[in-house]
Amino acid sequence: MSDQRSYAIEYETAGVVFEFTPAAGTKGDLSATADEQTVIGKVDLTSAKSRTTFVKEAYELYPEAFTLTELEFRRALNDLATHVDEQLKIRDAKAEEDDDEVASFAPEEGSERYDAAIEILDSEDVLEDAAKTMHRLGHVGEWENKKLAVLCAVSARAQLPV
């Protein structure tokens, strides 16, 4: 499933700018801005009751800013719900692709790559061995920088800053 890091999905229609930050799927924080007036609330975009409550709150707080008819406002929220659903599906698909990509780099057990990986993992000092290998391959430079280069490469490949 999708990674629920904090991100906002923006959508604009009928003079209202919506910003939705999902907490769990289509439930999350919604802000609607019209004529520099903003209404913020927790909304479940798939719930008609939740959307209606949000619309009423917007009209009560800023009746002069939100000039859409109630029907137009509800349609805008319905469009937003569709847009958010599409965005979440796209993010889920990308996350699955990324997971598949990472899995494809793992060597198969019994292969030459697998044996080489196990040899590295069994090493007493992985960085020292990597620096020796770099030297053997003709890389010049300070020994500590070779070790640092290996750490940077692993960090970048794993997308985890060290």
C-alpha positions in Angstrom: 0.0 0.0 0.0 1.0 3.6 -0.2 3.5 5.3 2.0 1.5 7.7 4.2 4.2 10.4 4.4 2.8 13.9 4.7 2.0 15.3 1.3 -0.7 17.5 0.0 -2.9 17.1 -3.1 -3.9 20.4 -4.6 -7.0 20.9 -6.8 -8.6 24.1 -8.1 -12.1 24.5 -9.5 -14.8 27.2 -9.7 -12.6 29.8 -8.0 -11.9 27.6 -4.9 -8.4 26.2 -4.2 -8.5 22.9 -2.3 -5.6 21.3 -0.5 -6.1 17.8 0.8 -3.5 16.0 3.1 -4.4 12.4 3.4 -4.1 10.7 6.8 -5.5 7.4 5.7 -6.7 7.1 2.1 -9.5 9.6 1.4 -9.7 10.7 5.1 -7.5 13.6 6.0 -7.2 17.4 6.4 -8.9 19.6 3.8 -8.5 23.3 3.3 -10.6 25.3 0.9 -9.5 28.9 0.0 -11.7 31.4 -1.8 -11.1 35.2 -1.9 -8.2 34.8 0.6 -10.5 33.1 3.2 -9.6 29.6 4.2 -11.6 26.9 5.9 -9.8 23.9 7.3 -11.3 20.7 8.6 -11.0 16.9 8.9 -12.9 15.3 6.0 -13.7 11.8 4.6 -14.0 12.6 0.9 -16.0 9.4 0.3 -18.6 10.4 2.9 -21.4 12.7 1.7 -22.2 13.6 5.3 -18.6 14.7 5.9 -18.5 16.8 2.7 -21.8 18.4 3.6 -20.6 19.3 7.0 -17.5 20.9 5.5 -19.6 22.9 3.0 -21.9 24.2 5.8 -18.9 25.2 7.9 -17.5 27.2 4.9 -20.7 29.0 4.4 -21.1 29.8 8.1 -17.6 31.1 8.5 -17.2 33.1 5.2 -20.5 33.5 3.4 -19.2 36.4 1.3 -16.0 34.5 0.2 -17.6 31.2 -0.8 -20.0 32.4 -3.5 -20.6 29.0 -5.1 -24.1 27.6 -4.8 -24.3 24.6 -2.4 -24.7 22.3 -5.4 -21.6 23.7 -7.1 -19.6 23.4 -3.9 -20.7 19.7 -3.5 -19.8 19.0 -7.1 -16.4 20.6 -6.5 -15.8 18.3 -3.5 -17.0 15.3 -5.5 -14.5 16.3 -8.3 -11.8 16.6 -5.6 -12.6 13.2 -4.2 -12.2 11.7 -7.7 -8.9 13.6 -8.2 -7.6 12.5 -4.8 -8.5 8.8 -5.5 -6.7 9.0 -8.8 -3.6 10.6 -7.2 -3.6 7.9 -4.5 -3.8 5.1 -7.0 -0.9 6.7 -9.0 1.2 6.9 -5.8 0.4 3.3 -4.9 1.4 2.1 -8.4 4.7 4.0 -8.2 5.4 2.6 -4.8 4.8 -0.9 -6.1 7.1 -0.3 -9.1 9.8 1.0 -6.7 9.4 -2.1 -4.5 9.6 -4.4 -7.6 12.7 -2.5 -8.7 14.5 -3.0 -5.4 13.5 -6.7 -5.3 15.0 -7.2 -8.8 18.5 -6.2 -7.5 18.6 -8.9 -4.9 20.7 -11.8 -6.2 19.1 -15.3 -6.5 20.3 -17.8 -3.9 23.0 -20.1 -5.4 24.1 -17.6 -8.1 27.6 -16.1 -8.4 26.3 -12.7 -7.3 24.7 -14.3 -4.2 27.9 -16.0 -3.2 29.9 -12.8 -3.7 27.3 -10.9 -1.5 27.5 -13.5 1.3 31.3 -13.3 1.2 31.1 -9.5 1.7 28.6 -9.9 4.5 30.8 -12.4 6.2 33.8 -10.1 6.1 35.3 -8.8 9.4 35.8 -5.3 7.9 33.6 -4.6 4.9 35.0 -1.1 4.3 38.6 -2.3 4.4 37.8 -5.0 1.9 36.1 -2.6 -0.4 39.0 -0.2 -0.2 41.4 -3.1 -1.1 39.2 -4.0 -4.0 39.1 -0.4 -5.3 43.0 -0.3 -5.0 43.3 -3.6 -6.8 41.0 -2.2 -9.6 43.3 0.8 -10.1 41.5 3.5 -8.1 44.0 5.9 -6.6 43.5 8.2 -3.6 43.5 8.2 0.1 42.4 5.0 1.9 39.8 6.7 4.1 38.2 8.4 1.1 37.8 5.1 -0.6 35.9 3.8 2.4 33.8 7.0 2.5 33.0 6.5 -1.2 31.7 3.0 -0.5 29.5 4.4 2.4 28.2 7.1 0.1 27.4 4.7 -2.7 25.6 2.3 -0.3 23.7 5.2 1.3 22.6 6.6 -2.1 21.7 3.2 -3.5 19.6 2.4 -0.4 18.1 5.9 -0.4 18.9 6.1 3.3 21.2 8.9 4.3 24.1 7.8 6.5 
